[in-house]
Amino acid sequence: MKAIALKTAGSTEQLEYIETEKPEVQNDEVLIKVKAISINPVDVKSRNGKGMYGRLKEENPLILGWDVSGIVEESKSEAFTTGDEVFGMVNFPGHGKAYAEYVAAPANQLTLKPENISFEEAAASTLVALTAWQALVKNADVQKGQHVLIHAAAGGVGHMAVQIAKHSGATVTGTSSLKNKDFVLGLGADKHIDYQSFDWESAPKEFDFVLDTIGGGTIDDSLEVTKAGGTIISLPTGLNEEVAAKAAAKGVKGYPIMVQSDGDDMKQIARLLETGALKPHISKIFPFEQMREAHLQQETGRTVGKIVVTL
């Protein structure tokens, strides 16, 4: 089968197209014939030697990627049968091996693809949707009537988080550049903040919950507007190590989380996709042969929504 291996950490030139054997399916796994892959910032960070690279650098071949959608070709699980259309985030934060024509995945990390969405939309609704769901619902338990702030609301995780927070009944404010204001409001956000010009120190402390997808100074800005007793969750960026101490000093609960593969959570996301409560925005679709170009686009840090690669 075709796959893309990372020769060593570095530029996109280190992504190498190879021929390798189809993975063997173990008990409670399925073999997916991949139709679409989603690209995330962690893919780029790992390629550059950060992210998950330290965990995976001894793998040979090292095949990046975690987000897949496709068709079950072989099943050793009672949960799925041959021909089922499935999607999920595979083995994160381990070796997902998603940049390939076929992926072996634990059945308990997948769910059935709703009929009303495409394989591309399904692939785009994995890591980012799981991250938003696990932060807002499983960790913060965002409730109706709460005020929620989502940073980088036009990005991958952010645009999913806005929709999930609205579905939970919260009043939602999203940050982005001014050019993406209409996009953020179109997701359902009640208010928009232009992060480039907003005066955080003078703003009221109005938020019960903040999702920080950036880290660094964004944590400090967030704490200026978070209510005493509120919560800030910071996603792993390498710039959020001090979130707990900084939050505690302000009378706020703060901690980082890392998304985990979870088929039960994927079922919840599938239900939201099926009802239309959640819809991924795909900004660009690349063929498998243009994985390097997909990485370069992701690396700009300016992608609205998601990047998808098709096979």
Buried (B, 14 or more C-beta within 10 A) or exposed (E): BBBBBBEEBEEBEBBEEBEBEBBEBEEEBBBBBBBBBBBBBBBBBBBBBBBBBEEBBEEEBBBBBBBBBBBBBBBBBEBBEEEBBBBBBBBBBEBBBBBBBBBBBBBBBBBBBBEEBBBBBBBBBBBBBBBBBBBBBBBBEBEEEBBBBBBBBBBBBBBBBBBBBBBBEBBBBBBBBEEBBEBBBEBBBBBBBEBEEBEBEEEEBBBBBBBBBBBBEBBEBBBBBBBEEBBBBBBBBEBBBBBBEBBEEBEBBBEBBEBBBBBEBBEBBBEBBBEEBBBBBBBBBBEBEBBBBBBBBBBEEEBBBBBBBBB
